[in-house]
Amino acid sequence: QVQLVESGGGLVQPGGSLRLSCAASGDIFSHATMGWYRQAPEKQRELVASITIRNSTNYADSVKGRFTISRDNAKNTVSLQMDSLKPEDTAVYYCNAVRMFDLRIYWGQGTQVTVSS
């Protein structure tokens, strides 16, 4: 089974930047749409950004213009560049993969992002 491992989370000041990375233990990137979700305390999980195997992207309205998702299929990694961070971006961020032929879903364990002074 595919395993997804996130890295790059941490504490950042408002207005700062952070780059999250997700590495897959299997060769799934050529067959899956990749994404980043986040969940803040007492809030529902929400889609932050996604990217297809053909590099078509989709972003939540709250992060458009500030976040950029990218993928490297050769390295089986997907990244999320986060700029102009706000306190409301604070959440646990989860890497996600959707296998396209049967829509099977894989999740990482999550990485904490805290935006605070």
N, C-alpha and C positions, 0 to 999 in steps of 0.2 A: 504494500500500500504506500502511496505517496505521502511523504512527510514534508511539511512546510515549517521553516524556522525563520522567525523575524529577528532583526537586530537594528540597532540605531536609536532606540528610544532613550528618553532621559528628561532632564530638567532644562528648560530653555526660558529665557526672558521674553516678554512680549516684544514683538517686532523682529525677533531672531529667526533663525533657520535651523532646520533639522532634516536629515535624510534617512529614511527608513529603507531597509533592504529585506527581501524575502528570498531564501534559497530553498529549492526543492531537492529532495533526496533522490528523485526519480526523473526520468525524461518525460515530462508532461507538458512542457511549454509549447510544443508544436501542436498540441491537441486541446488546449484549454484557454478559456478566457480567464485572465488574472484580475484580481481586484484587491482593494483595501477597504475594510470596514472599520468603524469605530463605535465604541459604546462608553458613554459617560455614566457616572453613578446615577441611578434612578431614571435613566433614559433608555429608550429602545436602541438596538443596534441599527446603524444607518450606513448606507453605501457612501464612501468618500470618493472613490474613483475606480474605474475599470479600464482594461485594455484588452482588445482582442488579439488573435494571432496575426492579424493583418494591421495591427497598430492603430485601430480605431479606438478613440478614447471617449469616456463619459465621466463627468464630474458632478458632484453635488453642488447646488447653487451656492452654498455657504463657503465653498473653497475655490470656486472658479477664479482664475487669475492669480491665485496664490500657490496652489499645489500643482505639481506635474508628475504624472505617472509614466513610467517607461519600463521596457523589458529587454532582456538580453537572452534570446533563446539558446544561444550557444553555451551560455553559462547557467542556464536554468534559474535566472534571477529576475525579480521584479522590484522596482524601487519607487519610492514616493518622496519627491523633493518638496519640502514644506517651507515656504517663505512667508514673511510677514505674519508670523504666528500670533494668535490671540488667546487670551485665557479660556475662551469658550472652545478652543481646539483640544483642551485637556480631555483625555480619554485613553482607554486601552485600544490600541490599533491592532487589527487582525488581518493577516494575509489570507486570501481566498483564491481557490482555483475551481473552475467549473469545466469538467470534461465535456466537450461539445457533442460527442456522438450519443451520449446517454444522460447528460446533464448531472452526472455525479459530482458532489460537492466535497471539497477538502478544505480544512481550516488549520491555520497555525495556532499556537498557544497564546499569542498576543504579546504586545510590548507596550509598556506604559509611556505615555507622552504627557508631560506636565508643563504648562506654560504659566509662569508666575514670576513676579518680581522678588 
